[in-house]
Amino acid sequence: MGVRRARLLEAYYLATPLFIVVDVALHAPVRVSFLASPAQRWAYYGVCIVCGLACHRWPHAARPIALAESSVNMLLLALSVMLPIWSLGDAVLAGGPIPSPMTPARLMNVMVTGTALILAFHRNTPDTWAKAVSRTRGTPARVSGPTGAAARTRLPSAAGARGPSRAAAARRRRTCPARPSPG
């Protein structure tokens, strides 16, 4: 993942004060709609701000941080939607009010958190992670290529490469046992 995408995840977390303003002014907790208690929401907002500061301090860790936080957020959001549905039979039998599991704030929470989760998930491959780490440290990236037979077989490219070098072929002859001739 490029630095621009890491900065996008950092901006997502550092925008938490804007989510707090929306929560306080409009009474719409779009970032943490699964928590009913204001004290719990403030604690979760604090965790999000710490995630933003960590993404700012260590840009190469933005993807794992966003992946972990967004996964927890989506799990808690799914539980907050499913638990009222699972207890719907009890509410009907008791004659009480039927809770609405999906509110506009929860739908907005799914869209915001889901976007961060998808961005972090699709950019969280070992190759892109190695490139991001090497860019922040100023060293060349060591990205693992194919393994097994694909790594030992070098196909000619469009530029006209003719296969392995003579030194590589000599090494292979020394390390591979001789094959018996058919017949």
Beta strands, then each sheet from edge to edge (+ up, - down):
end
